Amino acid sequence: MSMKTDNTMPVNKKTTIQRSFLDWIGSFGSEDIGVDLGTSNIVVYVKNKGLVFPEASIVAVKESTGEVMAYGLKAAEMEGRTPAGIKIVYPVHAGAIVDYHSAAYLLNSIINQSYLKGMFFHPRLLMCAPIGISHVQKRALLEAAVAIGARKTVLIEQPLAAVMGLGVKTKDREGTFIIDAGGGATKMSIVSRHGVVSSDYSLQSGGFMDEAIINMVMEKYHVHIGRNAAEMLKIALGAMWDVDHNAQVCEVCGISAVSGLPTKIVVTGENVARALNPILYQIFSKVIAVMQTTPPAILEDIRRTGVMLIGGVAQLKGFSELLGQVIDMPIHVADHPAYVNAVGAGSALEYMDYFRDSLQDLH
């Protein structure tokens, strides 16, 4: 899926004037909004306001009725503590909507916050979409936008949004290598001045890392910990043991598999790194595969400029150092890497008048 412009606009001046006038009428009381709907977080960018609402992509649902009890951070805080009859739902997986109703509710609730909503609120949305998602997944994204009353919806490929969010001047380089390591997938894309040259993805990501740490703690320490505790270990220790071999530890609480009672344990950085190694190996293998399909001229330019690392997992301790050792290239971690795609979508809002509504491409 790529952004498309209406090629008839520059040709027919009268049509251009009419569309501009109608667009101005329709925009009264509305906002242009960029959305990065990820597996772990949803980030909203409002034109002329900037990033206004980073939120967790989670909802708590009542199983008997399907009623949403909480969303975002409040739902995330309920994980592992939910009463009987309430389940935690992740509406997005690997950048694609897997639970339409929960995703629509989440998107509608976040965008319709009181300080975003106008008297006649019918926003124009520009949504980031992973490369290669199916027609059905594309439709789910667009229908979620329709559900909140969006007047126009445009899908932009995530690598293109990332390039804009990073402020990369593509005319000054042959190619840009972007690795987007998120909670649901790790996406690798090489973008030239003409578009996306090569791309791939791995489902090995932040969520799999949490599961690997949970399993390791049970195996090594005979203690069951929740996802939040596993994420804390991931953030505190990461894979730094493989980089410097310095002994580091972190305390977490869990339930003993032996006694069934709450207990506190000290987890070593070495054990966490070993739990993450298989996941990192698969990610690095995909990165190498993308490089092997890249034209030599572009690859040489990337070797000079380095690789851009974005996404929440980009901040994993030891990740960038290990990746640099494997591919023998400079690795640059973006400032605020979890927000790059949303910032890029926000930058693209300047061109909303020229983009074709992606709903028109559905047949």
C-alpha positions as CSV (number, residue, x, y, z in Angstrom):
1,M,0.0,0.0,0.0
2,S,1.4,3.3,-0.9
3,M,0.1,6.9,-0.8
4,K,-1.6,7.9,-4.0
5,T,-2.4,11.3,-5.3
6,D,-5.3,12.3,-7.4
7,N,-3.6,12.8,-10.8
8,T,-6.5,14.8,-12.2
9,M,-6.0,17.7,-9.7
10,P,-3.3,19.6,-11.5
11,V,-5.1,19.2,-14.9
12,N,-8.5,20.6,-14.2
13,K,-8.2,24.0,-12.5
14,K,-12.0,24.3,-12.0
15,T,-12.2,20.9,-10.3
16,T,-9.3,21.8,-8.1
17,I,-11.0,25.0,-6.9
18,Q,-14.3,23.1,-6.2
19,R,-12.6,20.4,-4.3
20,S,-10.6,22.9,-2.3
21,F,-13.7,24.8,-1.4
22,L,-15.7,21.7,-0.4
23,D,-12.7,20.5,1.6
24,W,-12.6,23.8,3.4
25,I,-16.3,23.6,4.2
26,G,-15.9,20.0,5.5
27,S,-12.9,20.8,7.6
28,F,-14.8,23.4,9.8
29,G,-14.4,22.3,13.4
30,S,-12.2,19.3,12.5
31,E,-8.6,18.3,12.8
32,D,-6.0,16.6,10.6
33,I,-4.6,13.7,12.7
34,G,-1.8,11.3,12.1
35,V,-2.1,7.9,13.8
36,D,0.5,5.2,14.4
37,L,-1.6,2.2,15.6
38,G,1.0,-0.3,16.9
39,T,0.8,-3.6,18.8
40,S,2.0,-2.1,22.1
41,N,1.1,1.6,21.8
42,I,-1.0,4.0,19.7
43,V,0.5,7.4,19.1
44,V,-1.6,10.3,17.9
45,Y,-0.3,13.4,16.2
46,V,-2.6,16.4,15.7
47,K,-1.7,19.0,13.1
48,N,-0.4,22.3,14.7
49,K,-0.4,20.6,18.1
50,G,2.1,17.8,17.8
51,L,2.1,14.6,19.8
52,V,-0.8,14.7,22.2
53,F,-1.8,11.3,23.2
54,P,0.6,8.3,23.4
55,E,-1.5,5.4,24.8
56,A,-1.3,1.6,25.3
57,S,-3.0,-0.4,22.6
58,I,-4.9,-2.6,25.1
59,V,-8.5,-3.0,26.1
60,A,-10.2,-4.9,28.9
61,V,-13.4,-6.6,27.7
62,K,-16.3,-8.2,29.6
63,E,-16.4,-11.7,28.2
64,S,-20.2,-12.2,28.6
65,T,-21.3,-9.1,26.8
66,G,-18.2,-7.9,24.9
67,E,-18.5,-4.5,26.7
68,V,-15.2,-2.6,27.0
69,M,-14.4,-1.9,30.6
70,A,-11.1,0.0,30.2
71,Y,-8.6,0.9,27.5
72,G,-5.1,2.1,27.2
73,L,-2.9,2.5,30.3
74,K,-5.8,1.6,32.6
75,A,-6.3,-1.7,30.8
76,A,-2.6,-2.4,30.8
77,E,-2.5,-1.9,34.6
78,M,-5.3,-4.5,34.9
79,E,-3.2,-7.2,33.2
80,G,-2.6,-10.1,35.6
81,R,-5.1,-8.6,38.0
82,T,-8.3,-9.0,36.1
83,P,-11.4,-10.4,37.9
84,A,-13.3,-13.4,36.6
85,G,-15.2,-12.6,33.4
86,I,-12.9,-9.9,32.2
87,K,-10.2,-10.5,29.6
88,I,-7.3,-8.4,28.3
89,V,-7.3,-7.9,24.5
90,Y,-4.6,-6.7,22.2
91,P,-6.5,-5.5,19.1
92,V,-3.4,-5.1,16.9
93,H,-0.8,-7.7,16.1
94,A,2.3,-7.1,14.0
95,G,0.8,-3.8,12.9
96,A,-2.5,-5.4,11.6
97,I,-5.9,-5.3,13.3
98,V,-6.9,-8.7,14.6
99,D,-9.9,-7.5,16.7
100,Y,-11.9,-4.9,14.7
101,H,-14.4,-3.9,17.4
102,S,-11.8,-3.4,20.1
103,A,-9.5,-1.5,17.7
104,A,-12.4,0.8,16.6
105,Y,-13.3,1.4,20.3
106,L,-9.7,2.2,21.2
107,L,-9.2,4.5,18.3
108,N,-12.5,6.3,18.8
109,S,-11.9,6.7,22.6
110,I,-8.4,8.1,22.2
111,I,-9.2,10.6,19.4
112,N,-12.4,11.7,20.9
113,Q,-10.8,13.0,24.1
114,S,-12.4,16.2,25.1
115,Y,-9.4,18.3,24.3
116,L,-9.3,16.9,20.8
117,K,-12.9,17.0,19.8
118,G,-14.4,20.0,18.1
119,M,-18.1,21.0,17.7
120,F,-18.3,19.4,14.3
121,F,-15.5,16.8,14.7
122,H,-14.9,14.9,11.5
123,P,-11.2,14.4,11.3
124,R,-9.0,13.6,8.3
125,L,-6.8,10.7,9.3
126,L,-3.4,9.7,8.0
127,M,-2.6,6.2,9.4
128,C,0.6,4.3,9.3
129,A,0.3,0.8,7.7
130,P,3.0,-1.9,7.5
131,I,4.2,-3.0,4.1
132,G,2.6,-6.1,2.7
133,I,-0.6,-6.3,4.8
134,S,-3.5,-8.0,3.2
135,H,-6.5,-6.5,1.5
136,V,-8.6,-7.6,4.5
137,Q,-6.2,-6.0,7.0
138,K,-6.1,-2.8,5.0
139,R,-9.9,-2.8,5.0
140,A,-9.9,-3.3,8.8
141,L,-7.7,-0.2,9.3
142,L,-10.0,1.9,7.1
143,E,-13.2,0.7,8.7
144,A,-11.8,1.5,12.1
145,A,-11.3,5.1,10.8
146,V,-14.8,5.2,9.3
147,A,-16.2,4.1,12.7
148,I,-15.0,7.3,14.3
149,G,-16.5,9.4,11.6
150,A,-13.3,10.2,9.7
151,R,-14.1,12.5,6.7
152,K,-11.0,11.2,4.8
153,T,-8.5,8.5,5.5
154,V,-5.1,8.0,3.9
155,L,-2.8,5.1,4.6
156,I,1.0,5.7,4.5
157,E,3.6,3.0,4.4
158,Q,5.4,2.9,7.7
159,P,8.9,3.1,6.2
160,L,7.9,6.3,4.4
161,A,6.5,7.8,7.6
162,A,9.7,6.8,9.4
163,V,11.8,8.6,6.9
164,M,9.8,11.7,7.3
165,G,9.8,11.4,11.1
166,L,13.6,11.0,11.1
167,G,13.9,14.1,8.9
168,V,16.0,12.2,6.4
169,K,16.7,14.0,3.1
170,T,16.4,11.1,0.6
171,K,17.7,13.3,-2.2
172,D,21.0,13.5,-0.5
173,R,21.5,9.7,-0.3
174,E,21.0,6.5,-2.3
175,G,19.2,4.6,0.5
176,T,18.2,4.6,4.1
177,F,18.0,1.4,6.2
178,I,15.3,1.6,8.9
179,I,14.8,-1.1,11.4
180,D,11.5,-0.7,13.3
181,A,11.7,-2.9,16.4
182,G,8.3,-2.8,18.1
183,G,6.2,-4.8,20.4
184,G,4.5,-7.0,17.8
185,A,7.0,-7.2,15.0
186,T,10.4,-6.1,13.8
187,K,10.3,-4.5,10.4
188,M,13.3,-3.9,8.2
189,S,13.1,-1.6,5.2
190,I,15.5,0.0,2.8
191,V,14.1,3.2,1.3
192,S,15.6,5.1,-1.6
193,R,14.5,8.4,-3.1
194,H,12.1,6.4,-5.3
195,G,10.4,4.4,-2.6
196,V,10.9,1.2,-0.7
197,V,13.6,-1.0,-2.3
198,S,13.6,-4.0,0.0
199,S,11.7,-5.0,3.1
200,D,11.0,-7.9,5.4
201,Y,9.7,-8.5,8.9
202,S,10.1,-10.8,11.9
203,L,7.4,-11.6,14.4
204,Q,10.2,-11.9,17.0
205,S,9.8,-8.7,18.9
206,G,9.2,-7.1,22.3
207,G,6.2,-9.3,23.1
208,F,8.2,-12.5,22.3
209,M,11.0,-11.2,24.5
210,D,8.6,-10.8,27.4
211,E,7.4,-14.4,26.9
212,A,11.0,-15.7,26.7
213,I,11.9,-14.0,30.0
214,I,8.7,-15.4,31.7
215,N,9.7,-18.9,30.6
216,M,13.3,-18.5,31.7
217,V,12.4,-17.3,35.2
218,M,10.1,-20.3,35.6
219,E,12.8,-22.7,34.4
220,K,15.7,-21.1,36.3
221,Y,14.1,-19.8,39.4
222,H,10.8,-21.8,39.6
223,V,8.8,-18.6,39.9
224,H,6.0,-17.4,37.8
225,I,6.1,-13.7,36.9
226,G,3.7,-11.6,34.9
227,R,4.2,-9.7,31.7
228,N,4.8,-6.4,33.5
229,A,7.6,-7.9,35.6
230,A,9.2,-9.5,32.5
231,E,9.1,-6.2,30.8
232,M,10.8,-4.6,33.8
233,L,13.6,-7.2,33.5
234,K,13.9,-6.6,29.8
235,I,14.3,-2.8,30.3
236,A,16.6,-3.0,33.3
237,L,19.0,-5.7,32.0
238,G,18.4,-6.3,28.3
239,A,21.2,-8.1,26.4
240,M,24.1,-6.1,27.9
241,W,25.7,-9.2,29.3
242,D,26.6,-10.2,25.7
243,V,28.3,-6.9,25.2
244,D,30.3,-6.2,28.3
245,H,29.9,-9.4,30.5
246,N,29.4,-7.2,33.6
247,A,27.4,-8.8,36.3
248,Q,24.1,-7.0,36.8
249,V,21.0,-8.0,38.6
250,C,17.4,-6.9,39.1
251,E,14.8,-7.8,41.7
252,V,11.3,-8.9,40.8
253,C,8.3,-10.4,42.6
254,G,6.4,-13.4,41.5
255,I,4.6,-16.6,42.7
256,S,6.7,-19.5,43.8
257,A,5.9,-22.7,41.8
258,V,7.0,-24.7,44.8
259,S,5.1,-23.1,47.7
260,G,2.4,-21.1,45.7
261,L,3.3,-18.1,47.8
262,P,4.5,-14.6,46.8
263,T,8.3,-14.4,46.6
264,K,11.0,-12.0,45.6
265,I,14.0,-13.1,43.5
266,V,17.1,-11.6,42.1
267,V,17.5,-12.2,38.3
268,T,20.9,-11.9,36.6
269,G,21.6,-10.1,33.4
270,E,23.3,-13.2,32.0
271,N,20.2,-15.2,32.3
272,V,18.0,-12.5,30.7
273,A,20.5,-12.1,27.8
274,R,20.5,-15.9,27.2
275,A,16.7,-15.9,27.1
276,L,16.8,-13.1,24.5
277,N,19.6,-14.6,22.3
278,P,17.4,-16.8,20.1
279,I,15.1,-13.9,19.4
280,L,17.9,-11.5,18.6
281,Y,19.5,-14.2,16.3
282,Q,16.3,-14.4,14.3
283,I,16.0,-10.7,14.0
284,F,19.6,-10.3,12.9
285,S,19.1,-13.1,10.3
286,K,16.2,-11.2,8.8
287,V,18.3,-8.0,8.7
288,I,21.1,-9.8,6.8
289,A,18.6,-11.3,4.4
290,V,17.3,-7.8,3.5
291,M,20.8,-6.5,3.0
292,Q,21.5,-9.4,0.6
293,T,18.7,-8.4,-1.7
294,T,19.7,-4.7,-1.8
295,P,21.5,-3.3,-4.8
296,P,25.3,-2.8,-4.2
297,A,25.2,1.0,-4.8
298,I,22.5,1.5,-2.2
299,L,24.2,-0.8,0.3
300,E,27.4,1.0,0.0
301,D,25.7,4.3,0.8
302,I,24.0,2.7,3.8
303,R,27.4,1.4,5.0
304,R,28.6,5.0,5.0
305,T,25.5,6.6,6.6
306,G,24.6,3.7,9.0
307,V,21.3,2.1,10.0
308,M,18.5,3.9,11.8
309,L,16.9,2.0,14.7
310,I,13.4,3.0,15.8
311,G,10.6,1.5,17.8
312,G,10.3,0.8,21.5
313,V,12.7,-2.2,21.4
314,A,15.4,0.1,19.9
315,Q,16.1,1.1,23.5
316,L,16.8,-2.4,24.6
317,K,20.2,-2.4,26.3
318,G,22.8,-4.1,24.1
319,F,20.6,-4.3,21.0
320,S,22.3,-1.7,18.9
321,E,25.8,-2.8,20.0
322,L,25.2,-6.4,19.0
323,L,23.5,-5.5,15.7
324,G,26.5,-3.3,14.8
325,Q,28.8,-6.2,15.5
326,V,26.8,-8.6,13.3
327,I,26.4,-6.4,10.2
328,D,29.6,-4.3,10.7
329,M,27.8,-1.0,10.2
330,P,27.1,2.1,12.3
331,I,23.8,1.9,14.2
332,H,22.0,5.1,15.1
333,V,19.1,4.9,17.7
334,A,16.6,7.7,17.0
335,D,15.6,10.2,19.6
336,H,12.3,9.1,21.1
337,P,12.2,6.0,18.8
338,A,8.7,4.9,19.7
339,Y,7.3,8.2,18.3
340,V,9.1,8.4,14.9
341,N,6.3,6.9,12.8
342,A,3.7,9.2,14.3
343,V,5.9,12.3,13.8
344,G,6.3,11.2,10.2
345,A,2.6,10.9,9.8
346,G,2.2,14.3,11.3
347,S,4.7,15.7,8.8
348,A,2.8,14.2,5.9
349,L,-0.4,15.9,7.1
350,E,0.8,19.0,5.2
351,Y,0.0,17.1,2.0
352,M,-3.4,15.8,2.9
353,D,-5.1,17.9,0.3
354,Y,-3.2,16.1,-2.4
355,F,-3.5,12.5,-1.2
356,R,-6.2,10.2,-2.6
357,D,-8.6,8.8,0.0
358,S,-7.5,5.2,0.5
359,L,-11.2,4.1,0.8
360,Q,-11.4,4.7,-3.0
361,D,-8.9,2.0,-3.5
362,L,-11.1,-0.7,-1.9
363,H,-13.1,-2.8,-4.4
